[in-house]
Amino acid sequence: MKLSDFDYELPPERIAQRPVEPRDSARLLVHEIAADRTEHATVRDLPGILREGDLLVANDTRVRAARLLGRRATGGAVEMLVLGPAGASGRWRALVRPAKRLSPGETLEMEGGSIRARACERLLGSDGRPGAEWTFEFVEAGADGPPRSVEELLERFGRMPLPHYVRRDAGEEDRREADRSWYQTVFARVPGAVAAPTAGLHMTPELLRRLGERGIARTEITLHVGLGTFQPVAVEEIEDHTMHAEAFDVPEQAAAAVARTRGAGGRVVAIGTTSARALETCRGDAREIRAGSGQTRLFITPGYAFAVVDVLLTNFHLPRSTLLMLVSAFAGRERVLRLYREAIAEDYRFFSYGDAMLLLP
């Protein structure tokens, strides 16, 4: 298939700049695939839409406040996105701008001098040439008491790595601070993502309580949303696209919960494309699932036969994105684009802070 097959026009005003409050008041486009029937509801209606015996699978990744702003000793501005540890060396990988002007051993003053970042090594890109990633050693400047870990430094001083389409202008410091909670799900537990698993942003403790009372079980997996999620597909033939790798963990308890649900005739409901991708990575024979962890490069496009996921709760995704391709694989490309057009006509809000869609068998 062609990349252009996954394009659509979205009015800019349909891009949500903040979530609705409360979270579960977001609108929900409910579509039954077999009957080709659509209804409009809200996320808080889920207990009456799902069935007793269904299993919710949530992604418990936690977004790092991984964006840091600072300056070089020359006074030049520096921006970086901390990606994760560089092995067991104590160094961390980060995308940095400007990458080519740095020198090994140079120390950067980040976030008003709260963090010192010493540049160690510029890494090679996929083409074998020096890229935008460096490794760094991070320390807190002028700290009293025991030194904080890098995770603790980011949690205290870092900024949320919001997608480019969420605009934060000067004078919006209150929204920037609110993004620290807005851009985390209620499941967030394991640090490692550079973006939120956005379908989970709609869930609230009260909604989860009501779902539990309805007899709908829940389990959690981990998939750390990586930078590649937002990198554009650069080839017209989508089969030529090299899928980014993301770290995942489907623990034994999650695999057992899926098996119990299957055995009792219930459905597996993936909260978001990230949960779906992790589950399908661990698929076995005869719609079984195995526990597992590692890196997944699974690229789900139309023609893929889902073996684990029965129901998909998902946000509305960017044109030409691998996430839109995954949703199209679940429900059909033409159908999904038709539902997107209907959502636009009905004034749904799109992307990370937007509304949601529930795809039923």
Secondary structure, DSSP 4 states (H G I P E B T S, - for coil): -BGGGG-----GGGB-SS--SSGGGSEEEEEETTTTEEEEEEGGGHHHHS-TT-EEEEE-EEE---EEEEE-TTS-EEEEEEEEE-TTSS-EEEEEES-TT--TT-EEEETTTTEEEEEEEEEE-TTSSEEEEEEEEEEETT--SSPPPHHHHHHHH-B----TTS---TT-HHHHHHHHHHTS-TT--EEEESS--GGGGG--HHHHHHHHHTT-EEEEEEE---GGGGSPP--SBGGG--PPPEEEEE-HHHHHHHHHHHHTT--EEEESHHHHHHHHHTB-STT-B--EEEEE-----TT---SS-SEEEEE---TT-HHHHHHHHHH-HHHHHHHHHHHHHTT--BSTTS-EEEEE-
